[in-house]
Amino acid sequence: MTGKITKEEIEELREIFEKTDLDHNGYICDHELNELLKDAGHPLPGYMVREIIQKLDRNNDNKISFDEFLAITQELKGSEVAKTFRKVINRKEGIMAIGGTSVLSSEGTQHSFSEEERYAFVNWINTALEKDPDCQHALPMDPNSDSLFTSVGDGIVLCKMINLSVPDTIDERTINKRKLTLFTIQENLNLALNSASAIGCHVVNIGALDLKAGKPHLVLGLLWQIIKIGLFAHIELSRNEALAALLKEGETLEELMKLSPEELLLRWANFHLENAGRPKINNFSSDIEDSRAYFHLLNQISPKGTEEDQPRIDINMAGFSEKDDMKRAEAMLQQADRLGCRQFVTPADVVSGNPKLNLAFVANLFNKYPALTKPENDDINWGLLEGETREERTFRNWMNSLGVNPHVNHLYGDLQDAMVILQLYEKIKVLVDWNSKVNKPPYPKLGTNMKKLENCNYAVELGKTAQFSLVGIGGQDLNDGNATLTLALVWQLMRRYTLNVLEELGDGQKVNDDIIVKWVNKTLEEAGKSTKISSFKDKEISSSLAVVELIDAIQPGSINYELLNTGSLSEEEKLENAKYAVSMARKIGARVYALPEDLVEVKPKMVMTVFACLMGRGMKRA
């Protein structure tokens, strides 16, 4: 019997659909559903997830549209389906509908936000920026009110948080701090959004006006990404060699390096729990709800007085035997406070198993008290820990800013099944046959690598149809994580993406390097500027003066020439100019991914993207 779905239930189902659709492409696929169930503490085997998708998928495209989602729920009793999914969503994060009710926005989508996240992020920001003189007008914010959403409206707090997460991303000289107007606030928000994108935040559906209006779900979504990048920065082997202490017997350093920061944190927590003689945990949600694992973790990592700069702190375990879950959680957090780590979670967040906030709590514990010793092991090949190059980091941040799923933590390891590469093809408008040509995760235990290799072969095949130069590159190279050949393909994807944006602005007219160079020189000349470039290899670019002059030509009066170094420049002076140039480009609305060092060293590929992004900005203003 078909159950009639009310308007309220449709709104409820739309929110559920949006929460499950992680990459916001309007469809739910199997790995998104798998992620949701896993995060909510209800993991299902891959075949069961695929069965759910198949049951809901009406047109056999291996993904569920909202209409399909709605149709199948209408055949069942809609509200019951909603309740089942709602349990999972609520498990994932404490949700509060804006104004206490389900509200449909003008776009017809429902937006809710988590009070718990608001409370946690406000306290974190208040502490982090407490002494910053530029933030005194906005801080401290009240964690129990909506002051967060108005405080980020001028862009200053957002810019400061980005620099806390990835130092030197934004040149402080480019932030408008005094006598703010609507225009200078817009500039700050442009700077914040484009800089967030450059460090790998997915900001495709967020505009400066959304932040100015303080739209809660967008503000919290952006802040979580910024905070998480900062929390995870050192949970990476090349930056923290002591993590090698987490190697299991028979495991290689290469295998450990493939783990995501989340997986490393879980491994770290279990390493200390094992030393305490306690059972291991499988997640930071249902397994930590009784606070007992946390008590033992705190006891293991607290300073033992063996290092001069860290006096001994003894964790009081008395609260461990408290019968009430909330009281036990509070007793545990009081001990965390003694370590200066009472951040992100309240007793209620622990007891409800809020996965996002508990992950942040544990990451903060790790950053302050890792309590790991680098192993003195001759078998470990420390030469592997070179860390990623600037180019690799730029490509990885570019991918993540486009919202690829899964998130790319390790450029080569995370591309070995080509799923991310195939999503990037879609971004450059190359048609991907997801139904018959792509093997999707979760992969079967037997033949996993064969499935991944087939995807890689298809990725190379698509590159050839897109007329990429792929001589000597095969699917096996991607599957092996061959750095040089993987980078060659990724660069062509990024280049095509950048040129596509220009072609769209220029009514489909083809764009190449020569056209960009000609446009740059013509724009400089018409604005009466003395600089020009011969190519993207022109050594004169190392001063960044051509970039800065072009910015001033696109937006006259935007450059403060007193801040520029001119004449015969040292490397340090060139870098100062480059930092200013990159931040100013972002401030006038160009989504630049390149780093200041790329300009100083005149890296032709990255230099090309800087001028192409500025050309795009100039064409929009024309």
Disulfide bonds with the S-S distance in Angstrom:
none
